[in-house]
Amino acid sequence: MQLAPDCHVPVIWKPSSRARRLSLRIDPRRQAVSVTLPSGLSAAQAVQFLKIQIHWITKRLTALQQAPAFLPGRTIPIEGKPHTIVHHPTARGGVWIEADQICVSGAEEFISRRITDFLKNHARQILGQELRAQAQTSGLRPTRLDIRDTSSRWGSCSSSGRIMLSWRLVMAPTAVRHYLIAHELAHLRHMNHAPAFWQLVDQLTPHRHHAEAWLKHHGSALLGAH
Ligand SMILES: [Zn+2]
């Protein structure tokens, strides 16, 4: 859809009879804007709204296009350190790490899938260890950890004490992971973002401001990596 001269933006329209107002979000996997359209609203009104938001939309989509791609020759971060993807078509062993390389065997069309699976497993190990370590020192104990792929959230904590973390965090630097784990652990005591919650977060980790700033700049690239 053309929202401004020389500016084509992929839009996914989602008509909804239940939505009260027009809302938009970025769909990182489809690299598009997803627009929820309440039934009372005309298409012209919706387009007008998109035009007003065009600066925000193009900024977010450009960041996504710079997202790391899981392809040979590309460099992706693992635990914050750059690793170059090297294809070994005839080797055995799936995916393995050698110094600053991430090596992948097998057919080219499965590379992205194999690296995703490898990173998910790696995330389960790393984030599991880090969560257990912080739970031990803080005395805040989650009932369980789920590693998920959510398109917009890094983590969450349920009232039953379950913590969810995105596997994509395994690409982020250590300080960022430390903060996000501390954030979700703090929700075990405070299910809100009131001042007492932030006080506890700051007791658990010194990285809050740095990590928030890092996520603001680099977060959407990690969410879009594929
Ligand atoms: Zn929170």
Residues whose N, C-alpha, C, O or C-beta is under 5 A from the ligand:
A	BS01	ZN	none
